[in-house]
């Protein structure tokens, strides 16, 4: 099987400028407190092209008259530091994972870069300009860009992020396989929670049961787990998970396991006592039918905005029929998010604009919901869809979602 990271780099090379160096950084650990750090996760674009999840690593892609060259710089081995934080990746391991044969230590990067500018007749340098949160700390690429402009003011800089972003939108077979595996683990963990769920449990107990099942199968959580019972279900990103469930509550699960850097994004809503009330069932089935509206409409050429408009039209019709609203403008009180987003290395993955035209190979979520605060009803049902030439494939068909399936399972 061909190395997927190598294939991606080859594709990227075709889009890079001639006589250029493209440089991507894995990033540095974030400080957690005093002398401790958060668990490190490499910059997603760097990982996408290398498969390396190590801090302080640098990928260099040289496109010159002499041909295309790949160099990967990794941390210098520090045997004393390894006693405290673990083994550093070796050159041999880096070759096996990335498919890059030229592995050097990062202490030699500055010298390599200076020599390359002269000997390779470099005219431009490509850097990753990906930044979604402009309030966060400067990225490694931004620090490097400032150094370049200060030292080499005539050097042309260009942004490689748009090229990588376009590639990441279309998932390859390795990515789809990883997402399916994460979905399977998510299902296993959801079922483990349901077998123990009952009125009186705290939301954090259900969260803990989910995470235990995920971790015991070598996974982690894709994002902060949401276990929102009763009135908390109307809060879209409720992550406190502190409330005690009451008999008659619905519990909205929004969660996902992550394996091999890819994860699921699944939402389900369950009655804590195992049985829906008639009103809960009525609203639940409207949301479930809205999900089918989206699934049937997904195909190449449509946009997330168009899918969301379909859902809103459907909700207006159904909520008017049950006298929950009298005017279409009232829908915003009960439905106040978009119906989907792209999924991949990030939960809200690259390409999350409503006007992005869907293409075969994209993976998106389908997550309609209704939130009736005055009735303590918050219902969201979410699955992950692979866009195909003919339409789409549900990547999570095994996760129970109909009223009958849920009530039958919870009788166990």
Order of alpha helices (4+ residues) and beta strands (2+ residues): alpha-beta-beta-beta-alpha-beta-beta-alpha-alpha-beta-alpha-beta-alpha-beta-alpha-alpha-alpha-beta-beta-beta-beta-beta-beta-alpha-alpha-beta-beta-beta-beta-beta-alpha
